[in-house]
Amino acid sequence: MTRRLSLAGQLLALQVVIICVVLVGVAAVTVAQTIQGSHESEGRRARAAGETLANAKATRDEFEDGGLRYLQIAARGTKSAFEADAVLIADGEHRVLASTDTEQIDTLFPVGDSPVLSGRSWSGDRLYEGRPAAVAMVPILALNGDTIGFVVVQRLYPSVGDALAGAAPNLLTYLGLASIIGIVGSLLVARRVKRQTLGMEPPEIAGLVEHRDAMLHGIREGVVGLDLRGRVTLINDEAIRLLRIPGDALGRTLDELGVGEDMRDALLTETVERDRPVASAGRVLVVNRLPIASRGRPIGSVTTLRDRTELLELRRELDLTKHVTDTLRAQAHEFSNRLHTIAGLIELGEADEAVRFVHRVSVGRSELTEAVTAAVRDPSIAALLIAKASQADELGVELRISPDASLPALDDELSTDVATVVGNLVDNALDAAATAPERWVEVALGVVDGEVDIVVRDSGPGVPRGMEREVFRRGMSTKAEAERSTCGGHAGERGIGLSLVHLVCTRRGGSVTATSVGGSTFAARLPVDPALVRS
């Protein structure tokens, strides 16, 4: 099995490769500069040698006298003194009179475009024995200023190998320094990266990210991560679906994504949120928010979202079933008491009093039924209020219908929501009024400006100051344990009804509030399309 290099080894290898690439570039630049400098230097030296030989008085005198032997000696001496590769002397007819290469003597030397025969020196590049060389041509002038000949000096340029060999000591120095700096730097960088990655190697980090993404997008709960500026840093597919926001949410704020005000408040609050119900995009979501910190410094928050819409629907159905069960129980208890009363009167021989008792009960029930049906035309809500009257009688509480109550027949879905709200608010009011000196509960219903308004007042002690909003949180109750036992309730059952009322109202885009003036007053609003109201 091939062993993978550690992070430090990979950084070191990468650093060595970078150093090698840089050194190759430095060597190329150094060689190029060396060759360019040698071209300039060789050209100057060739021209200096040519001028020395051409301007010598002995050269001019021997040239005019025809002393070819001296010219040959002078050419060889110049080559040796100036380390030239070739030196020759030619007359004005281009004929070579003396040369370090004897095969050139008596041949014609091509001057090309050089102005040497016009009395001007020239230097340039030409091939010498197949290699580039610096060539200098210097005129030999007579005393009267005429050009009587010229001197040619050639110096070969150093090759690339020669230039590289000359630069080798410097390159080795650079290589040593760069290697030391690179190795030390790569080790320091590797150590820092190792510390920042908690000692994990790149494959481990990649595996961790892959597992995180798989888990994040595999769970059925929505997850949203926000930084301190309210920008999305982490989000999974379920959260995108629940919030109904664009898929490219990373790096964008909640305002840019069009998240509703209630949900923004829940996501951006600075406190810890536990099971907070929020209506968003036609759903009821339970929000759990937790601020997060790194090394003691806050960096944002993580929020989980759970869809409780289906659970809410089930809870409403169970709540309605509970209302029916409680109503039947109360009515059975009430009827049982009345039957016992009638039976006792008959046994006592008070037949007339039994008839009057039955008449009073019938008239009272008829009056209540007529009052409810006259104010509430929706059959489900009317039946619920009549049933609640039996519960109120059992508790010794008077259930009133407000004189100005007027509720038309509603659509089935809206009727179910209103029944849930009315049933839970009346239950809460009956519990509160049952312990008060004056025991009464008043219900007002109506449709105003496209909204179903529900107001339930009671004569109870009222909601404690400062808890007007807290009473709608799940599990929150103002009753003491003793009161719960007296009322026959259980601790786990408290704090659910008002929470359900809040969920139903907010889901439809409405609201519910609580105030305490002469008892408790709960006002709920449920927006409704006028088309859903049947005349």
C-alpha positions as CSV (number, residue, x, y, z in Angstrom):
1,M,0.0,0.0,0.0
2,T,1.4,3.3,-1.1
3,R,1.9,5.7,1.8
4,R,0.6,9.3,1.2
5,L,2.8,12.2,2.0
6,S,1.8,14.1,5.1
7,L,0.8,17.8,4.8
8,A,4.3,18.9,5.9
9,G,5.8,16.6,3.3
10,Q,3.5,17.8,0.5
11,L,4.3,21.5,1.4
12,L,8.0,20.7,1.4
13,A,7.9,18.9,-2.0
14,L,5.9,21.8,-3.4
15,Q,8.4,24.3,-2.0
16,V,11.3,22.4,-3.5
17,V,9.6,22.3,-6.9
18,I,8.9,26.1,-6.7
19,I,12.6,26.7,-5.8
20,C,13.8,24.6,-8.7
21,V,11.5,26.5,-11.1
22,V,12.7,29.8,-9.7
23,L,16.3,28.8,-10.0
24,V,15.9,27.7,-13.6
25,G,14.4,31.1,-14.3
26,V,17.2,32.8,-12.4
27,A,19.8,30.8,-14.3
28,A,18.2,31.6,-17.6
29,V,18.1,35.3,-16.8
30,T,21.7,35.2,-15.4
31,V,23.0,33.5,-18.6
32,A,21.2,35.9,-20.8
33,Q,22.6,38.9,-18.9
34,T,26.1,37.3,-19.0
35,I,25.9,36.8,-22.8
36,Q,24.6,40.3,-23.3
37,G,27.4,41.7,-21.1
38,S,30.0,39.7,-22.9
39,H,28.8,40.9,-26.3
40,E,29.2,44.5,-25.2
41,S,32.6,43.7,-23.5
42,E,34.0,41.7,-26.5
43,G,33.0,44.4,-28.9
44,R,34.7,47.1,-26.9
45,R,37.9,45.0,-26.4
46,A,38.0,44.2,-30.1
47,R,37.7,47.8,-31.0
48,A,40.3,48.9,-28.5
49,A,42.8,46.3,-29.9
50,G,42.1,47.5,-33.5
51,E,42.5,51.2,-32.6
52,T,45.8,50.4,-30.8
53,L,47.2,48.6,-33.8
54,A,45.9,51.0,-36.4
55,N,47.0,54.2,-34.6
56,A,50.5,53.0,-33.9
57,K,53.2,55.1,-35.8
58,A,55.2,52.1,-36.6
59,T,52.2,50.4,-38.3
60,R,51.6,53.5,-40.4
61,D,55.2,53.9,-41.4
62,E,55.7,50.2,-42.2
63,F,52.4,50.2,-44.1
64,E,53.6,53.1,-46.3
65,D,57.0,51.5,-46.8
66,G,55.6,48.1,-47.6
67,G,57.2,46.4,-44.5
68,L,54.9,43.3,-44.6
69,R,57.1,41.3,-42.2
70,Y,56.6,43.9,-39.4
71,L,52.9,44.0,-40.1
72,Q,52.7,40.3,-39.7
73,I,54.6,40.5,-36.4
74,A,52.4,43.4,-35.2
75,A,49.2,41.4,-36.0
76,R,50.4,38.4,-34.0
77,G,51.5,40.6,-31.1
78,T,48.1,42.3,-31.0
79,K,46.4,38.9,-31.0
80,S,48.5,37.8,-28.1
81,A,48.3,41.0,-26.1
82,F,44.6,41.5,-26.4
83,E,43.7,37.8,-26.4
84,A,42.0,38.2,-29.8
85,D,41.0,35.2,-31.9
86,A,42.0,36.8,-35.2
87,V,43.8,40.0,-36.4
88,L,44.4,41.1,-40.0
89,I,45.6,44.2,-41.8
90,A,44.4,45.0,-45.3
91,D,45.0,47.9,-47.7
92,G,42.5,50.2,-49.3
93,E,41.8,47.6,-52.0
94,H,40.5,45.1,-49.4
95,R,43.6,42.9,-50.0
96,V,44.9,41.3,-46.8
97,L,48.6,42.2,-46.2
98,A,49.0,40.5,-42.8
99,S,46.9,38.1,-40.8
100,T,47.2,35.7,-37.9
101,D,45.6,33.2,-40.3
102,T,48.2,32.9,-43.0
103,E,45.6,31.5,-45.5
104,Q,43.9,34.9,-45.6
105,I,47.0,36.7,-46.9
106,D,46.6,38.1,-50.4
107,T,42.9,37.4,-50.3
108,L,40.2,40.1,-50.4
109,F,38.4,40.8,-47.1
110,P,34.7,41.7,-47.5
111,V,33.9,44.8,-45.4
112,G,30.2,44.6,-46.2
113,D,28.3,47.7,-45.0
114,S,31.2,48.8,-42.8
115,P,32.2,52.5,-43.3
116,V,35.8,51.8,-42.5
117,L,37.2,52.8,-45.9
118,S,35.5,56.2,-45.3
119,G,37.7,56.8,-42.3
120,R,35.3,55.7,-39.6
121,S,35.7,52.8,-37.1
122,W,33.0,50.1,-37.0
123,S,32.1,47.2,-34.8
124,G,29.5,44.5,-35.0
125,D,28.7,40.8,-35.1
126,R,29.9,38.3,-37.7
127,L,30.5,34.6,-37.9
128,Y,34.0,33.4,-37.4
129,E,34.6,29.7,-37.9
130,G,30.9,29.1,-37.7
131,R,30.5,30.9,-34.4
132,P,29.3,34.4,-33.6
133,A,32.1,36.8,-32.9
134,A,32.6,40.5,-32.2
135,V,34.3,42.2,-35.2
136,A,36.0,45.6,-35.0
137,M,37.3,47.4,-38.2
138,V,39.5,50.5,-37.6
139,P,40.9,52.6,-40.5
140,I,44.7,53.3,-40.9
141,L,45.0,56.9,-41.8
142,A,48.0,58.6,-43.5
143,L,49.4,61.9,-42.3
144,N,47.2,63.8,-44.8
145,G,44.1,62.0,-43.4
146,D,43.6,59.6,-46.3
147,T,42.6,56.0,-45.6
148,I,45.3,53.8,-46.7
149,G,44.1,50.5,-45.1
150,F,42.3,49.1,-42.1
151,V,42.8,46.7,-39.2
152,V,40.2,43.9,-38.4
153,V,40.1,42.3,-34.9
154,Q,37.7,39.4,-34.2
155,R,36.8,38.0,-30.7
156,L,34.6,35.0,-30.3
157,Y,31.6,35.4,-28.0
158,P,31.4,32.9,-25.0
159,S,29.0,30.0,-25.5
160,V,26.0,29.3,-23.2
161,G,28.0,26.6,-21.5
162,D,30.8,29.1,-20.8
163,A,28.3,31.7,-19.5
164,L,26.6,29.1,-17.3
165,A,30.0,27.9,-16.0
166,G,30.8,31.5,-15.1
167,A,27.6,32.0,-13.3
168,A,27.7,28.6,-11.5
169,P,29.2,29.9,-8.2
170,N,26.5,32.5,-7.8
171,L,23.8,30.0,-8.8
172,L,25.0,27.5,-6.2
173,T,24.9,30.2,-3.6
174,Y,21.4,31.2,-4.6
175,L,20.4,27.5,-4.6
176,G,21.8,26.9,-1.1
177,L,20.1,30.0,0.4
178,A,16.8,29.4,-1.4
179,S,16.8,25.8,-0.3
180,I,17.4,26.7,3.4
181,I,14.8,29.4,3.3
182,G,12.2,27.2,1.5
183,I,12.6,24.2,3.7
184,V,12.4,26.3,6.9
185,G,9.4,28.3,5.5
186,S,7.6,25.2,4.4
187,L,8.1,23.6,7.8
188,L,6.7,26.7,9.6
189,V,3.8,26.9,7.2
190,A,3.0,23.2,7.6
191,R,3.1,23.6,11.4
192,R,0.8,26.5,11.3
193,V,-1.7,24.8,8.9
194,K,-1.5,21.6,11.1
195,R,-2.5,23.7,14.1
196,Q,-5.3,25.4,12.3
197,T,-6.7,22.1,11.0
198,L,-6.6,20.5,14.4
199,G,-3.9,18.0,13.3
200,M,-5.9,16.6,10.5
201,E,-4.5,15.7,7.1
202,P,-6.1,16.9,3.8
203,P,-7.8,13.5,3.2
204,E,-9.2,13.5,6.7
205,I,-10.5,17.1,6.2
206,A,-12.1,16.2,2.8
207,G,-13.7,13.1,4.4
208,L,-15.1,15.2,7.3
209,V,-16.6,17.7,4.8
210,E,-18.1,15.0,2.8
211,H,-19.7,13.3,5.8
212,R,-20.9,16.7,7.1
213,D,-22.6,17.5,3.8
214,A,-24.1,14.0,3.6
215,M,-25.5,14.3,7.1
216,L,-26.6,17.9,6.7
217,H,-28.6,17.2,3.5
218,G,-29.8,13.7,4.7
219,I,-31.7,14.8,7.9
220,R,-35.3,15.7,7.7
221,E,-35.0,18.8,9.9
222,G,-34.0,22.1,8.4
223,V,-30.7,23.6,9.5
224,V,-29.7,27.2,9.1
225,G,-26.4,28.8,10.1
226,L,-26.0,32.6,10.3
227,D,-23.1,34.8,11.0
228,L,-23.1,37.9,13.2
229,R,-24.3,40.0,10.2
230,G,-27.3,37.8,9.6
231,R,-25.9,36.2,6.4
232,V,-26.5,32.5,5.7
233,T,-23.3,30.5,6.2
234,L,-24.9,27.1,6.3
235,I,-28.2,25.7,5.0
236,N,-29.6,22.3,3.9
237,D,-32.2,21.3,1.4
238,E,-34.9,20.8,4.0
239,A,-34.5,24.4,5.3
240,I,-34.7,25.7,1.8
241,R,-37.9,23.8,1.2
242,L,-39.5,24.8,4.5
243,L,-38.6,28.5,4.2
244,R,-39.4,28.5,0.4
245,I,-36.2,30.5,-0.4
246,P,-33.9,30.3,-3.4
247,G,-31.3,27.6,-3.5
248,D,-28.4,30.0,-3.8
249,A,-28.9,31.3,-0.2
250,L,-25.3,31.1,1.0
251,G,-23.8,34.5,1.7
252,R,-27.1,36.3,1.4
253,T,-29.1,38.0,4.2
254,L,-32.6,36.9,5.3
255,D,-34.0,40.2,3.9
256,E,-32.5,39.4,0.5
257,L,-34.1,35.9,0.6
258,G,-37.5,37.3,1.4
259,V,-37.9,35.5,4.8
260,G,-41.0,36.6,6.7
261,E,-40.8,39.0,9.6
262,D,-41.8,36.5,12.3
263,M,-39.2,34.0,11.0
264,R,-36.5,36.7,10.8
265,D,-37.2,37.6,14.4
266,A,-36.9,34.0,15.5
267,L,-33.6,33.5,13.5
268,L,-32.0,36.8,14.5
269,T,-32.9,37.0,18.2
270,E,-29.9,37.1,20.5
271,T,-31.5,34.7,23.0
272,V,-31.7,30.9,23.0
273,E,-35.0,29.7,21.5
274,R,-36.6,26.4,22.5
275,D,-39.5,24.9,20.6
276,R,-40.8,28.3,19.4
277,P,-43.7,27.9,17.0
278,V,-43.5,30.3,14.0
279,A,-45.9,30.5,11.0
280,S,-43.9,30.7,7.8
281,A,-44.9,30.2,4.1
282,G,-48.2,28.5,5.0
283,R,-46.6,26.2,7.5
284,V,-46.1,26.0,11.3
285,L,-42.5,25.5,12.0
286,V,-40.9,24.8,15.4
287,V,-37.7,26.8,15.8
288,N,-34.8,25.9,18.1
289,R,-32.0,28.5,18.0
290,L,-28.6,28.3,19.7
291,P,-25.8,30.9,19.5
292,I,-22.4,29.5,18.8
293,A,-18.9,30.7,19.7
294,S,-15.3,29.8,18.8
295,R,-12.6,30.2,21.4
296,G,-14.9,32.3,23.5
297,R,-15.8,34.7,20.6
298,P,-19.4,34.6,19.2
299,I,-19.4,33.8,15.5
300,G,-23.1,33.4,14.8
301,S,-26.0,30.9,15.4
302,V,-27.4,27.6,14.3
303,T,-31.1,27.1,14.0
304,T,-33.1,23.9,13.4
305,L,-36.6,24.0,11.8
306,R,-39.2,21.2,12.2
307,D,-42.4,21.1,10.3
308,R,-45.3,20.7,12.7
309,T,-48.1,21.5,10.2
310,E,-49.3,17.9,10.1
311,L,-48.9,17.6,13.8
312,L,-51.0,20.7,14.3
313,E,-53.8,19.3,12.1
314,L,-53.7,16.1,14.2
315,R,-53.7,18.1,17.4
316,R,-56.7,20.1,16.2
317,E,-58.6,16.9,15.5
318,L,-57.7,15.5,18.9
319,D,-58.7,18.8,20.5
320,L,-62.1,18.7,18.9
321,T,-62.5,15.1,20.0
322,K,-61.6,16.1,23.5
323,H,-64.2,18.9,23.4
324,V,-66.9,16.5,22.3
325,T,-65.9,14.0,25.0
326,D,-65.9,16.6,27.7
327,T,-69.2,17.9,26.5
328,L,-70.8,14.5,26.5
329,R,-69.5,13.8,29.9
330,A,-70.8,17.2,31.3
331,Q,-74.2,16.7,29.6
332,A,-74.4,13.1,30.9
333,H,-73.6,14.4,34.4
334,E,-76.1,17.2,34.1
335,F,-78.9,14.9,32.8
336,S,-78.1,12.4,35.5
337,N,-78.5,15.1,38.2
338,R,-81.8,16.3,36.6
339,L,-83.2,12.8,36.3
340,H,-82.3,12.1,39.9
341,T,-84.1,15.3,40.9
342,I,-87.2,14.4,38.9
343,A,-87.2,10.9,40.3
344,G,-86.9,12.2,43.9
345,L,-89.8,14.6,43.3
346,I,-92.0,11.8,42.0
347,E,-91.1,9.6,45.0
348,L,-92.1,12.4,47.3
349,G,-95.4,12.7,45.5
350,E,-94.6,16.1,44.2
351,A,-95.8,15.4,40.6
352,D,-96.7,19.1,40.0
353,E,-93.3,20.3,41.2
354,A,-91.6,17.7,38.9
355,V,-93.6,19.0,35.9
356,R,-92.6,22.6,36.8
357,F,-89.0,21.5,37.1
358,V,-89.0,19.8,33.7
359,H,-90.6,23.0,32.2
360,R,-88.0,25.3,33.8
361,V,-85.2,23.1,32.5
362,S,-86.7,23.0,29.0
363,V,-87.3,26.7,28.9
364,G,-83.7,27.5,30.1
365,R,-82.2,25.1,27.5
366,S,-84.4,26.5,24.7
367,E,-83.5,30.1,25.6
368,L,-79.7,29.3,25.5
369,T,-80.1,27.4,22.2
370,E,-82.1,30.3,20.7
371,A,-79.6,32.9,21.9
372,V,-76.6,30.9,20.5
373,T,-78.2,30.1,17.1
374,A,-79.5,33.7,16.7
375,A,-75.9,35.0,17.2
376,V,-73.9,32.2,15.6
377,R,-75.2,30.9,12.3
378,D,-72.3,28.4,11.8
379,P,-73.6,25.0,13.0
380,S,-70.3,23.7,14.3
381,I,-69.5,26.8,16.3
382,A,-73.1,27.0,17.7
383,A,-73.0,23.3,18.7
384,L,-69.7,23.9,20.4
385,L,-71.0,26.8,22.5
386,I,-74.1,25.0,23.5
387,A,-72.0,22.0,24.6
388,K,-69.7,24.4,26.5
389,A,-72.7,25.7,28.3
390,S,-73.2,22.3,29.9
391,Q,-69.6,22.3,31.1
392,A,-70.1,25.8,32.5
393,D,-73.2,24.7,34.4
394,E,-71.2,21.8,35.8
395,L,-68.5,24.3,37.1
396,G,-71.1,26.7,38.3
397,V,-70.0,29.3,35.7
398,E,-72.4,31.5,33.6
399,L,-71.6,31.3,29.9
400,R,-72.8,34.4,28.1
401,I,-73.0,35.3,24.4
402,S,-72.3,38.9,23.8
403,P,-75.4,40.9,22.6
404,D,-73.5,42.2,19.5
405,A,-72.2,38.8,18.5
406,S,-72.9,37.9,14.9
407,L,-71.1,35.1,13.1
408,P,-72.2,33.9,9.7
409,A,-71.7,30.4,8.4
410,L,-68.1,29.7,7.5
411,D,-66.1,27.6,5.1
412,D,-65.3,24.1,6.5
413,E,-61.6,24.8,7.0
414,L,-62.2,28.2,8.5
415,S,-64.9,26.8,10.7
416,T,-62.6,24.1,12.1
417,D,-59.9,26.8,12.9
418,V,-62.5,29.0,14.6
419,A,-63.8,26.0,16.6
420,T,-60.3,25.2,17.8
421,V,-59.7,28.8,18.9
422,V,-63.1,29.3,20.6
423,G,-63.0,25.9,22.3
424,N,-59.6,26.4,23.9
425,L,-60.2,30.0,24.9
426,V,-63.5,29.1,26.5
427,D,-61.9,26.1,28.3
428,N,-59.2,28.4,29.6
429,A,-61.8,31.0,30.7
430,L,-63.9,28.5,32.5
431,D,-60.9,27.2,34.5
432,A,-60.1,30.8,35.5
433,A,-63.7,31.9,36.3
434,A,-64.4,28.7,38.3
435,T,-62.3,30.0,41.3
436,A,-63.6,33.6,41.2
437,P,-66.3,35.1,43.5
438,E,-68.3,36.1,40.4
439,R,-68.3,33.3,37.9
440,W,-69.0,34.2,34.3
441,V,-67.5,33.9,30.8
442,E,-68.6,36.1,27.9
443,V,-68.0,35.2,24.2
444,A,-68.2,37.6,21.3
445,L,-67.8,36.6,17.7
446,G,-68.1,38.4,14.4
447,V,-66.6,39.1,11.0
448,V,-65.1,42.6,10.7
449,D,-63.0,43.9,7.7
450,G,-62.5,40.4,6.3
451,E,-61.4,38.9,9.6
452,V,-63.1,36.7,12.1
453,D,-62.8,38.4,15.5
454,I,-63.1,36.3,18.6
455,V,-63.1,37.9,22.1
456,V,-63.5,35.8,25.3
457,R,-63.7,37.5,28.6
458,D,-63.9,36.0,32.1
459,S,-64.2,37.1,35.7
460,G,-61.0,35.2,36.8
461,P,-57.9,36.7,38.4
462,G,-56.4,37.7,35.0
463,V,-53.0,37.1,33.4
464,P,-50.1,38.2,35.7
465,R,-48.4,41.4,34.6
466,G,-45.6,40.9,32.1
467,M,-46.8,37.4,31.0
468,E,-49.3,38.5,28.3
469,R,-47.0,37.0,25.6
470,E,-45.5,34.1,27.6
471,V,-48.9,32.4,28.2
472,F,-49.0,31.4,24.5
473,R,-45.7,29.5,24.7
474,R,-46.1,25.7,24.9
475,G,-45.9,24.4,28.5
476,M,-46.4,27.8,30.0
477,S,-49.2,28.1,32.7
478,T,-50.0,30.5,35.4
479,K,-51.7,28.0,37.6
480,A,-49.9,26.5,40.6
481,E,-49.6,22.8,41.1
482,A,-52.3,22.8,43.8
483,E,-54.7,24.5,41.5
484,R,-54.0,22.0,38.9
485,S,-54.9,19.2,41.2
486,T,-58.0,21.0,42.4
487,C,-59.2,21.4,38.8
488,G,-58.5,17.8,38.0
489,G,-55.8,18.6,35.5
490,H,-52.3,17.2,35.1
491,A,-49.1,19.2,34.9
492,G,-48.3,17.9,31.5
493,E,-51.7,19.1,30.1
494,R,-51.2,22.7,31.0
495,G,-49.9,25.3,28.6
496,I,-51.1,23.4,25.5
497,G,-54.5,25.0,24.7
498,L,-53.3,28.6,24.4
499,S,-50.2,27.5,22.5
500,L,-52.5,25.7,20.0
501,V,-54.6,28.9,19.7
502,H,-51.5,30.9,18.9
503,L,-50.4,28.3,16.3
504,V,-53.7,28.3,14.5
505,C,-53.9,32.1,14.4
506,T,-50.4,32.7,13.2
507,R,-50.7,30.0,10.6
508,R,-53.6,31.9,9.0
509,G,-51.6,35.2,9.3
510,G,-53.7,36.4,12.3
511,S,-52.9,37.0,15.9
512,V,-54.0,36.5,19.5
513,T,-53.5,38.8,22.4
514,A,-54.2,38.7,26.2
515,T,-55.0,41.6,28.5
516,S,-56.1,41.8,32.2
517,V,-58.7,44.4,33.0
518,G,-61.4,43.2,35.5
519,G,-60.4,39.6,34.6
520,S,-58.8,38.1,31.5
521,T,-59.6,39.2,27.9
522,F,-58.3,37.1,25.0
523,A,-58.8,38.6,21.5
524,A,-58.0,36.5,18.4
525,R,-58.1,37.5,14.7
526,L,-58.2,35.0,11.9
527,P,-58.0,36.6,8.4
528,V,-60.4,35.1,5.9
529,D,-61.2,35.6,2.3
530,P,-64.7,37.0,2.0
531,A,-65.4,34.3,-0.6
532,L,-65.1,31.7,2.2
533,V,-68.0,33.2,4.1
534,R,-71.4,31.8,3.1
535,S,-74.4,34.1,3.5
